[in-house]
């Protein structure tokens, strides 16, 4: 599938002062591990209007632009570097920059932008204020550290009893899932479980069906991460010590990845080319997983 020439823009009201719009991403390509349609959020909190992870639609998308003009945004937040998005109206400009130019709003995050993204679109022109996890933002929004240990800052919006994630959570085949990470058990699950202490009623995500209730969030913590387990990642990297630790903790040797339907052993065998030391470690991983599966009666 090629690039969409003109997106279908859908606006969804969630409650007074909280709405989202959804549309195709202009840079999406077949084979990406995220759906083509992505979500942007607009939320009113006190005297602030925030736009989160904006992907600005074409200039004729009045359903979005009229709302923004009726009450101009005061702040923009990009929750994860990958969600720094160009604009449909001007593909050479970042959406966050255009909002700052048009409405004079402040821009927060990201603080770890991929140089390849900047090379493809252009430099950021607005001053960007770093989002510091645990430090309250204007209007009472509270950012958390990235549950996966990378550069995302999920947000808690107390006034609307809502959590907003960039890529920390996703929806696939109708189910809310935690996106995989190397430290799913040690970091992602404990951080997400701690959020259960908050009186949230909904979760908004960017990729997949955008709005989920508290029960869906609870259920997601009981499911394996998407699309593969920590053991898959460690095996693919040839990280013998990590693989052994996870197996000793009871990791499922026969777990199949959602995308390829492969076991951790198969991920180890299909890992990327690397230097001699890593390849030697990868062979130790393969031998170890074969032995462990044989001991547990698996046919590999």
N, C-alpha and C positions, 0 to 999 in steps of 0.2 A: 504494500500500500504506500502511495506517495503522500506528500504533504497535502493537507487540506487547504484549498484555495480560500475558503471563507468558513469560519466556524459556525456551528449551531450554538447559540448562547441561551442557556436556561437559567432563570432566576428562581430561587426557592426561598420563601419566607419561613423561618423556623419559629420565631416569636417576635413581638414588637422589639425593634432595635437589634435584631440578629437575622441576617440573611446571607445567602451564598449565591455565587454564580458558577456555572460549570460550562466548559467548552473544550474543544480539541486543543492540544498543545501544538504550536506551529513547528516545533523541532522534533516531534515524535516520529519514529521510524519503526517499521516492522522489525520485530526481534527485541525491542526494548522490554525490560522486565517490569514495566508499569503500563497501565492502560492509557490510551490516547487522550481520553477526557480527564481533565483535572479540575480541582475545586479551588476557588478563592473565597475568602470570608470577609464580610463587613459587619462590624459590631459597634454599637453605641454604648458607652459606659460613662455615666455622668456627663461632663461637658466634652468628652473625647469621642471621636469617631476613628476607629482603627480599621485598616485594611490589612489582612493577613495573607501572605503568599500571593500577591496580586499577579494575575495574567490579564492585562488590560485588553478588552475586546476591540473590534473595529469601531471606527468613529460612528457608524450608523447603528450600533447596538444601544438604542435609547433606553432599553429596560435597565441597563446598568448605569449609563452616563447620566441620565436624568436623576436617578437616585443620588448619585455622588454629587451632582450639582446642587440638589435641593439641600443637602447638608454635607458640605465639603469635608473630606477626611482631615484629621489633625495629625495622624501618625500612621506610619506603615511599618510592618514587621515582616521580615523574611526569616522564616523559622529554621531553614536549613540551606546551606549554600547551593545545593542543587535546585532549589526553588527560586533562585534569582532568575526571573523570567523576562524575556523580551516582550514587546507589545505587538499586538496584531496590527495596530495602526501605523507603527513605525518600527520595523523589524531591526533597525540599527540602534534602538534605544531600550534600556531596561525599564520595565513597568514602574519600579519603585522611583526611578529618576523622573519619569514623566509625571507621576503623581506629585512629587515634590515641586516640580516646576509649575504645574498647573494650579495647585492648591496651597503651596507653601507649607506642606506638612513635614514633620520630622520623619527621618528614616532610621530604623533600628535593624541591626544585623544585616547580612551575615558577616562573620569576621574571619572566614577561611575560604575565600572564593577560589575555585579552580582556575588557574591561569589560562587554560584552554578555553573556558567559557568567555573570559574577558577578550581573548584574542579573536574569538568568533563573532562577538557582538560589539564590543567596545568597552572602554573603561567606565566605571561608575562616576557620575558627575556630582551626585548629592553627597553631603557629609553624612557618614553612616555612624550611628551611635551603637556601641557594642551592647548586646543583650547579656546581662550577667545573671546566671541562674540564681534564684532566691532573692533577687533585688526587684522590688515592686516597680512596675512601669506605670506611666500616667493612666489614670482611670482605674487603677487597682489590679491590672493584669499581673499574674505571677508566673515567671518563666522557671522551668525545671532544667536540670542538666540533661544531656542526651542520654536516654535510657540505654542506647546501644554503644555508648562510648566514643562517638564521633563528634559531630558539630551541630546537632539539632538542639533547639530550645523549645520543647512543647510548652504550651501556655494554658494556665488555669484562669478562667474568667468568672470570678465569684458571682457577679451580678446576674449572670445568665446560667449559672450552674453548668458550665460547659468546659470540657477539655478540648484543645485543638492540637493535633499532631501534624508534622510534616511527613516523614517517612517512618517514624517509629512504629506505626501500625498501618495496616492495609486491609483491604477486603478482597477475598478471592472466593469464587464459587458460593457466594452468599454468606460467608462467614468472616467475621472480624478476626484478624490474625496479627501477631507481633512479627515484624519483619526481622529476619535472622540477623544474628551478630555473633562474633567469636565468644562473647561472654554473656550469652543469654541467661544461663543459670545464675552466674555470680552477680550480674548487674541489672540486666533488663527486667527480669522477673521481680527481684526485690524492689526496684524503683517503681515499677508499675503497681505492685501490690501495695506499696506505701500510699499511692494515689487513692486507694479505696477508702482512706480516711476522709477524703474530701466529699462534700455533699453534691457531687456532680450528678446530673440527670442525662446528659448526652455527651457523645464524643464525635468530633468532626475530624475527618481525615481527608487527604488529598486524592488518594488513588483508590478507585473502586467506589462502591455505594458510599456516599459521603457522610451520612448521619447514622449513628448507632446509639442504643440506649445503654444504661448501666449494666444490665444483665449481659448484653453482648460483650461488653468489656470484661466482665468477670469470666465469661465462657472462653474468651480469647486467651486468658492466662492459663487455662487448662489445656489448650491445644498446643501442638508442636509449632515452633516458629515457621513462618513461610519464607522461602520454599524448602528450607533444609535445616537440619539440626546443627548445633555447635560441633558435633562430631564430624559431620560432613565437611564443615569449613576447615577444621584442624587436619583432617585427612587430606583434603585437597591441597593444603599448604605444605604437607609433609612435616607437620609439627608433631614429632613422636612423643615428646613429653606430655603435651596437651592431650593427644589421643589416648595415651595410657591412663592419664588422670580421669578422663571422661569415662572410659570403659570401666575403670575400677569403681567409679561412682554409680555404675549401672546404666550407662547410656545404651540406647537401643541399637544394636549392631545391624539389625535388619530393617531399620527405618528407611523408607523410600522418599526421595526428594519429590516435591510436587511437580517440578518442571520436567525433570528427566526420568523420574521413576527409578532412580539408582540408589544403591546402598552407599554408606561411607567408604567401603572398600572400593567400589567402582569409582567414586570421586577421587580417591587416592590414586588409582590407576590412570585416571584421565587428567591429573593435575597439570599445571603449566610447566613448561620447560624452565629449568633453573640451573644454578651452578652445581658443581660436583657434590659439594657438602649437602646441599638440599636434596639432591637426587638420592644420595646415600640414605639420608634420613627418611625420604619418602619410601624407599625400599624396605626400611625397617618397619615403617607404618604398615605397608602392605603385608609383610610377613606376620606382623603382630596381629593384624585384624583377621587374617586367614586362620591363624592359630586360635584366636579367641572365638571366632565363629564356629570352628570345628568343635571346640570344647562345649559350646552351647547347642550343638547339633544342627547348625545351619548348613545348608548346601550352598556353597558360594561358587 
